[in-house]
Amino acid sequence: MNRNAGVGRLVVFILLGLVLGGILGEVLGVVLGQIGVLSGGDMNNPIRNFFVKAFELDLGYRDGWAIDLYTVKLRLGLGLKFNACSILGVALSLYFMKWSNRG
């Protein structure tokens, strides 16, 4: 396996871990919010907030990076959102990558 294939594989596993961890965090947020409501509280409880609250980084589109040629306007951007489950997802995906078959 050459070096470029190894780096590409690493990027794929990291992105997969981020996506699956983010989805898991959102699902846990809904479930834990419903448990909080059923137990007499509200959707905004500390355990739910741990999994749902995220560090968000928006680059580009919201900041207004644009190429305006009068008739054509091009906007580019990138948004990142990390929560506790996405970090856990990356750790698990890297663990699976370490032990997966490289052949």
N, C-alpha and C positions, 0 to 999 in steps of 0.2 A: 504494500500500500504506500503510495507516495504521500508527501507532506500536504499537498493541496487537497487530496481526498480526505485526509485526517482532519484538516481545519474545516472543510465543508461539513463533514459528519458532526463535528463538535457544534457548529452553528445550528444545524438542523435539530440536534438534541436540545440545545438551549432554547431555541424558539418553541419547540414542542412542549418543553417543560413550562415555559412562560404561559403559553396558551392554555394548556390543560390545568395548570395551577390557577390561572385567572378564572376559568370556568368553574373550577371547584370552589374557589372563594365566593363567587357570586351565588352558587347553589347553597353553600353553607350559610351565606348571609340571609337568604330567603327562609331557609329552614329554621335557623336560629331566631330570626325575627318572628316567625309564626309561633315558635315555642314561647318566646317572650310575651306575645299577645295572649296566648292561651293560658299562661300562668298569671295573668292579671297585670302584666307590665305593658310596655309598648315596643314598637319595632326598634327603637333606639336603645339597645342595651349594650353593656360593655363587651360582652363576649362576641356579639355580632359585629360590633364596631372593630374589634381586633382583626377579624377576617375580611371585612368589607372596606374599611378605610384604606386608601391607597395614596402612595406618593405619585403624583402626576407631573409629567414633563411634556409640555407642548412646544414643538419647534416648528416654525414656519407659518402654516396656514392661519392660525389664530393671531400670530404676531403681525401678519400682513405682508409676508414676502410675496411679492407679485411682480410679474412682468406684464406691463400694460402697453399694448401696441395699438391702442384705440379701438380696433375692431376685434382683437383677440386678447384675452386676458388669461394668463397662466399663473396658477397658484400652486405652490408646493409646500408640503408640511409633513411632519412626523409627530405622532403622539405616543408617549410611553406611559404605562400605568402599572405600578408594582404594588402588590399587597403581600401579606404574610404567606398566603397559599401559593402565589406565583414563585416566591423564593423557595418554598418547600418543593414545588414542582420542578424547578431547575435542579435542585439538589438530588431529587429522586431520578430525574432523567439522566443526569451525569453518572449516578450510580449504575443505572441500567446500561448506559453506554460502556462503562468500564467492564461490565461482565457480559456484554452481548458478544455474539459470535462475530469475529472480524474477518472471517473467511469469505 
